[in-house]
Amino acid sequence: MTIEQALRRHALPRLESRMLLMHAWPGLSHAAIIGYPERELPQEAVAVFETLAERRLAGEPMAYLLGSREFFGRDFRVSPAVLIPRPETEHLIELALARLDRSQAARVVDLGTGSGIIAATLALEAPAWRVSAVDVSAEALQVAAANAQALGAAVAFHHGSWFDPLAADARFDLIASNPPYIEREDHHLDEGDLRFEPRGALTDEADGLSCLREIAAGAPARLHAGGWLMVEHGYDQGEAVRSLFAATGLLEVETIRDLAGQDRITVGRKAG
């Protein structure tokens, strides 16, 4: 089978076929695909490519097939144990870097770290910060730790639920989280990429707000005076999350919209 025959073999977008073929045959470049379409593929590469193409045709996300996804200009490893990084979460990174001085020492924790994109990115963008990350999934923590090591990010990882595994006297200048916030009956859970992502990282199996309630309730006792709480949430949850923040006494509560104009990140600050 030639390169061109492989690219035409399946009813996939040509770009996706190229990406899968390059993954199946390490060292194959875009330039080689364009310049030598008649080149014969090794049988091993054909076998791997066929398997990947069939999985993609069945709906499996490209990120899981390729084993990585770009976030904030860096490649992060992903597996079905973690959510696929999404551009919307970059707003949380931008807000954190805007609200805290990246040149000054600060303690930061990422609750429900998943693949580690928030924790590792903040550690790399603000090396003066001391960054921790928590996740209840041991498999997710393995992925996150591997990402931090590969990228050279200094992050301390903790296994457990939300604040539970952190030292009792630990206080932070920033608590960040992208928790499960999809309600149990949301039809999107059975559509697209979400079908393949870890359900426990997507939904709280309730009204979509239970994890956000727990984080908001526990945050004031874990924040230094003047410290920030920042959470990602659903497009229709801004008002509810602002109410949760305000009920705990947080100040400067605000919801920031994403590029599509949807409510996406809510922030609040502990009194100084």
Buried (B, 14 or more C-beta within 10 A) or exposed (E): BEBEEBBEBBEBEEEBBBBBBBBBBEEBEEEBBEEEBEEEBEEEBBEBBBEBBEBBEEEBBBBBBBEBBEBBEBBBBBBBBBBBBBEBBBBBBEBBBEBBEBEEEBBBBBBBBBBBBBBBBBBBBBEEBBBBBBBBBEEBBBBBBBBBEEBEBEBBBBEEEBBEBBEEEEBBBBBBBBBBBBBEEBEBBEEEBBEBBBEEBBBBBEBBBBBBBBBBBBBBEBBBEEBBBBBBBBEEBBEBBBEBBEEBEBEEBEBBEBEEEEBBBBBBBBEE
